[in-house]
Amino acid sequence: MSKALIDVEVERMRQDAIWGIQNHCPADWLMILGEEVGEANKAAVEHKFGKGSLADYRKELIHVASVAVAAVECLDRGEWR
């Protein structure tokens, strides 16, 4: 497994430890994902203008991927609210 996928798995475990299993409706998952994408955009812009690092950008992309996986897991459980 690649380091990126391992990091996504670790982030998923961290998210579940903080918030427990989340069962949001699909629209709510998109709002959560959009917020994470916005943070990745911010990190990319900050890097472009010398105010952030690629490590920050990568971290935010891991969050994006982790939330997307959490949304898929929720759909697979079929237990969204």
Backbone hydrogen bonds, N-H to C=O, Kabsch-Sander energy under -0.5 kcal/mol:
donor,donor_aa,acceptor,acceptor_aa,energy
6,I,2,S,-2.2
7,D,3,K,-2.7
8,V,4,A,-2.0
9,E,5,L,-2.3
10,V,6,I,-2.6
11,E,7,D,-2.3
12,R,8,V,-2.5
13,M,9,E,-2.2
14,R,10,V,-2.1
15,Q,11,E,-2.7
16,D,12,R,-2.5
17,A,13,M,-2.1
18,I,14,R,-1.8
19,W,15,Q,-3.0
20,G,16,D,-2.1
29,W,25,C,-2.2
30,L,26,P,-2.0
31,M,27,A,-1.7
32,I,28,D,-2.4
33,L,29,W,-3.0
34,G,30,L,-2.6
35,E,31,M,-1.9
36,E,32,I,-1.9
37,V,33,L,-2.7
38,G,34,G,-2.4
39,E,35,E,-1.7
40,A,36,E,-2.0
41,N,37,V,-2.7
42,K,38,G,-2.4
43,A,39,E,-2.3
44,A,40,A,-2.3
45,V,41,N,-2.5
46,E,42,K,-2.8
47,H,43,A,-2.1
48,K,44,A,-2.4
49,F,45,V,-1.8
50,G,47,H,-1.9
51,K,46,E,-3.6
52,G,46,E,-0.9
57,Y,53,S,-1.7
58,R,54,L,-2.9
59,K,55,A,-2.4
60,E,56,D,-2.1
61,L,57,Y,-2.2
62,I,58,R,-2.3
63,H,59,K,-1.7
64,V,60,E,-2.3
65,A,61,L,-2.6
66,S,62,I,-2.5
67,V,63,H,-2.5
68,A,64,V,-2.3
69,V,65,A,-2.3
70,A,66,S,-2.4
71,A,67,V,-2.3
72,V,68,A,-2.0
73,E,69,V,-2.8
74,C,70,A,-2.2
75,L,71,A,-2.3
76,D,72,V,-2.7
77,R,73,E,-2.0
78,G,74,C,-1.7
79,E,74,C,-1.0
81,R,23,N,-1.8
